[in-house]
Amino acid sequence: MAITTTTLTKAAGLAAVAAGLTFIGVQVGHPHLDAESITTTEVAVRTAFKVLMAALAVVGITGMYLRQVTRTGVLGLVGYVVLSAGYLLIMSTTIVAGFALPAIADTDPGYVNDVIEASTGGSATGDIGLLQPILQLQGVFYLAGGLLFGVALFRARVLARWAAALLAVGGLASVALSQMPDAFYRMLAVPNAVAMIGLGYSLWSITRAAQATDETSEGQTSEGPVVPTPAASAGA
C-alpha cells in the first residue's frame, strides 16, 4: 500500500476516534485511586491505555491541523501547539503515576497519595516537588489548548463545527467537574472525548470523499471519448 498524504490524514482521523473512545473507556468503572489500588493490575492496564490515548490524540490533532493549516492561521498553530503539549504532559505524568508510583507505594504511601490527590484536581498536603507545578501546567495547557484549537477549527469551517465547538467549550465543563467528587471527576473525559470522536470521524470522512472525487475525475479523464485529430478527420 502506497503511503500518501491522503492515507496519513485518514489514519489521523481514525486515531482521533480511537483516542476519544479509549478516553471514555478508561474512565468507565475506574476504581478510586490510592496507594493501595495503584499497585493493582487493573490500574496498570488502565494506565497503559491512557498513555495510548494521549499518543493517539496527538496524532489525531496533528492530522486535523495539517488538513486545514491555511485556514486556521496563527490561532490554529497556537492552539495545536498548546493542546499537543497538554497531551504530551498527560502522557508523561501518567507514565510516572502508573509505573513509578507503584514501586514506592509500600515504602512511602503518603507521597503516593499526595501525587494522586494533586493529579485529580486536589492539593497535596506534603511536598511532591516539581510534580505539583507540572500537573497544574498540564491542566492549563489541556484546557487552554482545547479552547484555542476548538475555536480555530470552528472558524475554519472544514470539520464538523459542532465537534469543534464542543472541544472549545468542553474545558468549561471540565473546570466545573474538577470541583466535584471523584465519581464526577471521571466525567471530565466525556466532552473532550466526544469532540475528538466527532472531529476524527469528520476528518476521515471528508478526506475519503475527496479521495473518491479525485479518483472519479481521473477515471473520467482517462476513459473519456477520443477526440479525432485533424489528420484522422481528413481521412489521412
Residue pairs with C-beta under 8 A, 6 or more apart in sequence:
1 7
6 207
6 210
6 211
8 63
9 63
9 66
9 67
9 203
9 207
10 203
10 204
10 207
10 208
10 211
11 59
11 63
12 59
12 60
12 62
12 63
12 64
12 66
12 67
12 200
12 203
13 60
13 63
13 200
13 201
13 202
13 203
13 204
13 205
13 207
14 200
14 204
15 56
15 57
15 59
15 60
15 63
15 200
16 56
16 57
16 59
16 60
16 61
16 63
16 64
16 196
16 197
16 199
16 200
16 203
17 60
17 196
17 197
17 200
17 201
17 204
18 56
18 200
19 53
19 54
19 56
19 57
19 59
19 60
19 193
19 196
19 200
20 192
20 193
20 194
20 195
20 196
20 197
20 200
21 193
21 197
22 49
22 50
22 52
22 53
22 56
23 50
23 53
23 57
23 189
23 192
23 193
23 196
24 189
24 190
24 193
24 194
25 49
26 46
26 49
26 50
26 53
26 189
27 186
27 187
27 189
27 190
30 46
30 186
31 37
31 40
31 42
31 43
32 182
33 43
33 116
33 120
34 112
34 113
34 116
35 105
35 109
35 110
35 112
35 113
35 116
36 105
36 109
37 43
38 97
38 98
38 101
38 102
38 105
38 112
38 116
39 102
39 105
39 106
43 98
44 98
44 99
44 102
47 94
47 95
47 97
47 98
47 99
48 98
50 90
50 94
50 98
51 91
51 94
51 95
51 98
54 87
54 88
54 90
54 91
54 94
55 91
57 87
57 196
58 84
58 87
58 88
60 196
60 199
60 200
60 203
61 80
61 83
61 84
61 87
61 149
62 80
62 84
63 203
64 153
64 159
64 199
64 203
65 72
65 76
65 77
65 80
65 149
67 158
67 159
67 203
67 207
68 76
68 153
68 156
68 158
68 159
69 76
69 77
71 155
71 156
71 157
71 158
72 79
72 80
72 152
72 153
72 155
72 156
73 152
75 148
75 151
75 152
75 155
76 149
76 152
76 153
76 156
78 148
79 145
79 147
79 148
79 149
79 150
79 151
79 152
80 145
80 149
80 152
81 145
82 141
82 144
82 145
82 148
82 149
83 141
83 142
83 145
83 146
83 148
83 149
84 145
85 141
85 145
86 138
86 140
86 141
86 142
86 143
86 144
86 145
86 146
87 142
89 134
89 137
89 138
89 141
89 142
90 138
90 142
93 119
93 131
93 134
93 135
93 138
96 115
96 131
97 115
97 116
97 119
101 112
101 115
101 116
104 111
104 112
105 112
110 126
111 126
111 128
114 124
114 125
114 126
114 128
115 124
115 128
115 131
117 123
117 124
117 125
118 124
118 128
118 131
118 132
118 135
119 135
120 182
120 185
121 139
121 178
121 179
121 185
124 132
142 171
142 174
143 171
143 174
143 175
144 171
146 167
146 168
146 170
146 171
146 192
146 195
147 168
147 169
147 171
149 167
149 168
150 164
150 165
150 166
150 167
150 168
150 169
150 170
150 195
151 164
151 168
153 159
153 161
153 164
153 167
153 199
154 161
154 164
154 165
154 168
158 206
159 199
159 202
159 203
159 206
160 198
160 199
160 201
160 202
162 198
163 194
163 195
163 196
163 197
163 198
163 199
163 202
164 195
164 199
166 191
166 194
166 195
166 198
167 191
167 192
167 195
167 196
167 199
169 191
170 191
170 192
170 195
173 188
173 191
174 188
174 191
174 192
177 184
177 185
177 187
177 188
178 185
178 188
